[in-house]
Amino acid sequence: MKRRSFIKKASISGLACTLPPMLPMGLDPEYSVDELMGKADIDLFGEGINLRSEAHEAFVKMKKAAYADGFDIKMVSSYRDFYRQASIWDRKYLRFTEDDGMDPLDAIDKIIEYSTIPGTSRHHWGTDIDIINGYPKVTGDVLVPEKFEAGGPFEDFKLWLDENSEKYGYYLVYTNEPKRRGFKYEPWHYSYAPISVPMLTAFRKVNILKQLQNEDFLGCEHFTSGFLRSYIQNNILDINQALL
C-alpha cells in the first residue's frame, strides 16, 4: 500500500488525542520534547560542523583519518532546528503545489521521499551529518545517489566510508537495502550512534500528532493519525538496524 493512502483531508486538531505514544513508557528525562523536535537551544561545537561535543570529537577524528587517505570530508549539512526544517518543507510544498500543480496529497508524498516532517528530523539532534568529498569538482546537486556510485565523483569516498566510518561511531542511516521503506537511499547521511540511538529511543515515546497540532507549516492539516503512524514506521524506524 502506498504511503499516500494514509493521507486524508482532515483537521489535525481533531485527531490530536487519537494517537497514543509509540511506546507506553515515560520520556527519557535526559531529552526534552523540545530538544528532540529541534526547538531547544543545545550546545554545538566546531565551526562549520555544529554537532554535539562527543559527535564533534568523533567527526574531527574521522576527518583527519580521511584526509590522511586522500579525502577531504566536507560538511554539507549537520544540525538543523525545527524552524529551518519548516522552511525547507514549506519551500518544497509551494514548489510542488504551485509551480508543479500537484495536489496537496501528492506534494506531501513527494516531499517525504527525502525530507522529513518538521519536528521529526534526525538533524534536530546534533548527531547526524550529510557529507561529501570536497576535492572533486562537481556541478549541480551534490546530494544525489549517482554521485556516490560507480563512476561518480564520490565513488572512492563512499568506499572509504564503508570501511571506516563505523570506527568513529558514524553509521549510514538510509541504506540501499532493497526491502527498506520510507526515505530513499542517502549515501551521504551518517549518524553518530552513541548519542542518536538513545535519542531515537526517547523520540519513539513522543506523541507526534499531539505535538504537531499547533504547528502551522504548509500541508500539516492533511496529516492524520494513520498517516503519521505509517510515516513513523516507514520513514523514522525503517533505517539501518544498527541505529535502532
Backbone torsions as a table, in degrees:
resi	resn	phi	psi	omega
1	MET	NA	133.9	-178.6
2	LYS	-71.7	152.9	-178.8
3	ARG	-59.9	-37.3	-172.7
4	ARG	-66.9	-17.1	178.6
5	SER	-66.3	-14.4	178.8
6	PHE	-90.9	-4.2	-176.5
7	ILE	-99.5	122.1	178.7
8	LYS	-131.6	158.4	179.1
9	LYS	-78.3	95.0	-179.6
10	ALA	-145.3	149.9	-179.7
11	SER	-73.5	131.7	-179.9
12	ILE	-66.1	-32.6	-177.2
13	SER	-65.7	-30.2	-179.3
14	GLY	-77.7	-7.6	-176.2
15	LEU	-114.5	1.8	-170.6
16	ALA	-60.0	-32.4	-176.0
17	CYS	-93.0	1.3	-175.6
18	THR	-91.3	-14.2	-177.5
19	LEU	-104.8	109.2	179.1
20	PRO	-75.4	164.2	173.6
21	PRO	-55.5	147.8	-177.2
22	MET	-66.0	-26.9	173.2
23	LEU	-127.3	146.0	-173.9
24	PRO	-78.5	-2.3	-175.6
25	MET	-84.9	166.8	178.7
26	GLY	-75.4	160.8	179.9
27	LEU	-68.8	137.3	175.8
28	ASP	-58.4	120.7	-175.6
29	PRO	-64.5	-13.3	-180.0
30	GLU	-69.6	-24.8	-177.4
31	TYR	-127.3	120.0	177.9
32	SER	-78.3	163.2	176.6
33	VAL	-61.0	-43.2	178.9
34	ASP	-59.9	-39.0	179.6
35	GLU	-66.3	-43.2	-179.3
36	LEU	-67.6	-26.6	-177.9
37	MET	-100.0	8.3	174.9
38	GLY	78.9	22.4	-178.6
39	LYS	-108.0	-5.3	-178.6
40	ALA	-98.3	150.9	172.8
41	ASP	-78.4	122.9	178.4
42	ILE	-124.4	156.5	179.0
43	ASP	-77.2	124.6	179.0
44	LEU	-120.0	148.0	-172.5
45	PHE	-128.9	147.8	174.6
46	GLY	92.8	119.8	177.6
47	GLU	-64.7	122.3	-177.8
48	GLY	76.0	2.5	179.6
49	ILE	-107.7	-55.8	173.0
50	ASN	57.6	65.0	176.9
51	LEU	-131.2	163.3	172.4
52	ARG	-60.7	157.0	-170.5
53	SER	-51.9	-53.1	-176.6
54	GLU	-65.6	-39.7	178.1
55	ALA	-66.7	-37.0	177.8
56	HIS	-63.6	-46.2	-179.7
57	GLU	-61.1	-41.7	179.0
58	ALA	-67.5	-38.0	178.7
59	PHE	-63.3	-43.6	-180.0
60	VAL	-60.7	-41.4	177.9
61	LYS	-63.3	-42.2	178.8
62	MET	-65.6	-40.3	179.5
63	LYS	-63.1	-41.1	178.6
64	LYS	-64.7	-42.0	179.1
65	ALA	-64.7	-40.8	178.5
66	ALA	-64.7	-40.6	179.6
67	TYR	-61.3	-39.3	178.6
68	ALA	-64.8	-25.0	180.0
69	ASP	-99.2	8.8	173.2
70	GLY	96.8	18.4	179.0
71	PHE	-124.3	142.2	177.8
72	ASP	-112.6	97.5	-178.2
73	ILE	-67.2	120.1	179.4
74	LYS	-110.7	127.8	179.2
75	MET	-79.8	119.4	175.7
76	VAL	-91.2	-39.7	179.3
77	SER	-157.5	143.4	175.6
78	SER	-136.3	-108.9	-178.4
79	TYR	-69.3	132.3	171.4
80	ARG	-133.0	128.5	178.4
81	ASP	-81.6	174.7	-177.6
82	PHE	-55.3	-42.3	-171.7
83	TYR	-73.3	-33.6	174.2
84	ARG	-67.3	-41.7	178.6
85	GLN	-64.7	-37.8	178.3
86	ALA	-64.0	-37.2	179.1
87	SER	-67.8	-37.4	176.1
88	ILE	-63.8	-45.6	179.5
89	TRP	-60.4	-48.5	-178.0
90	ASP	-61.7	-41.3	-179.9
91	ARG	-61.3	-44.6	-180.0
92	LYS	-68.8	-39.7	-179.5
93	TYR	-61.3	-44.7	178.9
94	LEU	-65.0	-41.2	-179.6
95	ARG	-62.7	-44.5	-177.2
96	PHE	-73.0	-37.5	-177.0
97	THR	-84.0	-40.2	-175.6
98	GLU	-92.2	-48.3	-177.2
99	ASP	-77.6	-41.9	-176.3
100	ASP	-96.1	-7.3	175.3
101	GLY	73.1	19.2	178.6
102	MET	-73.7	151.1	171.0
103	ASP	-77.7	162.1	-174.5
104	PRO	-55.6	-36.5	-178.5
105	LEU	-66.3	-43.5	177.8
106	ASP	-66.7	-37.4	-179.9
107	ALA	-63.0	-44.6	178.6
108	ILE	-62.6	-44.0	179.4
109	ASP	-60.8	-37.5	179.1
110	LYS	-70.1	-42.1	-178.5
111	ILE	-60.3	-44.1	-173.5
112	ILE	-82.4	14.8	166.2
113	GLU	-68.5	-36.9	-178.2
114	TYR	-131.1	-27.0	-172.3
115	SER	-106.2	142.6	-178.6
116	THR	-88.5	156.1	170.7
117	ILE	-65.6	133.6	177.6
118	PRO	-51.5	133.7	-177.2
119	GLY	96.4	-10.3	-178.9
120	THR	-119.8	7.4	-175.8
121	SER	-79.7	138.4	173.0
122	ARG	-65.6	-24.0	178.6
123	HIS	-68.6	-12.1	175.4
124	HIS	-70.4	-15.8	-167.0
125	TRP	-93.5	-11.9	-176.5
126	GLY	73.9	25.4	-177.9
127	THR	-124.2	-14.9	-170.5
128	ASP	-113.2	147.2	-173.8
129	ILE	-137.4	147.2	167.4
130	ASP	-111.5	121.5	-172.2
131	ILE	-134.0	153.6	174.2
132	ILE	-137.8	174.8	170.4
133	ASN	-89.1	123.3	-175.4
134	GLY	-77.8	-8.5	-176.0
135	TYR	-75.9	-48.5	-177.6
136	PRO	-64.6	144.8	173.5
137	LYS	-84.1	119.0	-173.6
138	VAL	-127.8	137.1	176.1
139	THR	-106.5	155.3	178.0
140	GLY	76.7	-164.6	-178.9
141	ASP	-67.5	126.5	-179.1
142	VAL	-83.8	-22.0	-176.5
143	LEU	-95.7	68.6	173.2
144	VAL	-131.4	138.8	-174.6
145	PRO	-55.4	-36.2	-176.1
146	GLU	-58.9	-29.6	-178.3
147	LYS	-73.3	-14.2	179.6
148	PHE	-103.1	-0.4	-175.9
149	GLU	-100.8	-178.8	-177.0
150	ALA	-53.2	126.5	-179.4
151	GLY	87.7	-9.3	179.8
152	GLY	-83.8	162.3	-177.1
153	PRO	-65.7	-21.0	-178.7
154	PHE	-108.4	15.8	-177.5
155	GLU	-57.6	-51.1	-178.1
156	ASP	-66.3	-36.2	178.2
157	PHE	-63.5	-43.0	178.7
158	LYS	-63.2	-39.4	177.3
159	LEU	-63.5	-36.9	177.5
160	TRP	-66.0	-43.0	178.7
161	LEU	-62.8	-40.3	179.1
162	ASP	-57.5	-35.5	-177.0
163	GLU	-87.7	-24.5	-167.1
164	ASN	-123.8	-25.5	-169.9
165	SER	-60.2	-37.8	-176.2
166	GLU	-69.4	-20.5	174.9
167	LYS	-61.7	-25.2	-177.3
168	TYR	-107.0	10.9	176.6
169	GLY	87.9	4.4	-177.3
170	TYR	-100.6	125.3	-176.2
171	TYR	-121.1	140.2	173.5
172	LEU	-61.1	134.4	-175.2
173	VAL	-90.2	-58.5	-174.4
174	TYR	-103.7	93.5	-172.3
175	THR	-79.3	174.6	176.8
176	ASN	-97.3	24.6	174.1
177	GLU	-57.4	122.9	-173.3
178	PRO	-56.5	-34.6	-176.0
179	LYS	-89.5	-0.8	-178.9
180	ARG	-72.7	139.9	-178.9
181	ARG	-105.3	-171.8	174.6
182	GLY	77.3	-140.7	-176.0
183	PHE	-59.3	145.4	-180.0
184	LYS	-70.1	165.7	-179.6
185	TYR	-54.5	127.5	178.5
186	GLU	-127.4	89.8	-177.7
187	PRO	-69.4	-2.1	-179.5
188	TRP	-102.4	-8.6	-170.2
189	HIS	-102.0	115.5	-179.5
190	TYR	-124.2	152.5	-176.6
191	SER	-130.3	139.6	178.2
192	TYR	-82.4	99.6	-169.3
193	ALA	-60.6	-39.6	-176.8
194	PRO	-56.6	-24.4	177.4
195	ILE	-105.8	-41.5	-173.7
196	SER	-68.9	-29.2	178.4
197	VAL	-63.7	-52.1	176.8
198	PRO	-65.8	-28.2	177.2
199	MET	-69.5	-38.6	176.2
200	LEU	-64.4	-39.6	176.8
201	THR	-58.2	-43.5	177.7
202	ALA	-67.1	-41.0	-178.5
203	PHE	-61.9	-33.5	-177.8
204	ARG	-66.2	-13.7	-179.9
205	LYS	-94.4	-0.6	-177.3
206	VAL	-88.5	135.5	173.1
207	ASN	-79.2	93.9	-172.6
208	ILE	-64.9	-43.7	-179.2
209	LEU	-60.1	-41.8	178.2
210	LYS	-63.0	-39.2	-179.4
211	GLN	-69.4	-31.1	-176.6
212	LEU	-87.1	-7.6	-171.7
213	GLN	-63.2	-25.7	-178.3
214	ASN	-101.3	6.0	178.2
215	GLU	-83.0	161.6	-176.8
216	ASP	-132.4	26.1	175.7
217	PHE	-71.2	157.1	-169.5
218	LEU	-64.3	135.6	174.9
219	GLY	87.5	-7.8	-174.8
220	CYS	-67.1	-18.0	178.5
221	GLU	-68.7	-12.0	179.5
222	HIS	-91.7	-3.7	-180.0
223	PHE	-76.4	135.6	173.0
224	THR	-120.3	169.1	177.6
225	SER	-61.5	-38.3	179.1
226	GLY	-64.3	-43.2	178.2
227	PHE	-61.1	-45.6	-177.3
228	LEU	-69.1	-34.0	174.6
229	ARG	-61.1	-44.6	178.8
230	SER	-64.2	-43.0	-179.8
231	TYR	-61.8	-45.0	179.3
232	ILE	-63.1	-45.7	-177.3
233	GLN	-66.1	-43.0	-175.1
234	ASN	-86.3	-44.1	-172.0
235	ASN	-92.5	-35.2	-176.7
236	ILE	-91.5	-36.4	-173.0
237	LEU	-104.5	-17.6	178.8
238	ASP	-89.4	75.9	-175.1
239	ILE	-130.3	-175.3	172.9
240	ASN	-49.2	121.4	-175.5
241	GLN	-59.5	-24.4	179.2
242	ALA	-67.5	-15.1	-177.4
243	LEU	-101.4	7.9	178.4
244	LEU	-97.1	NA	NA
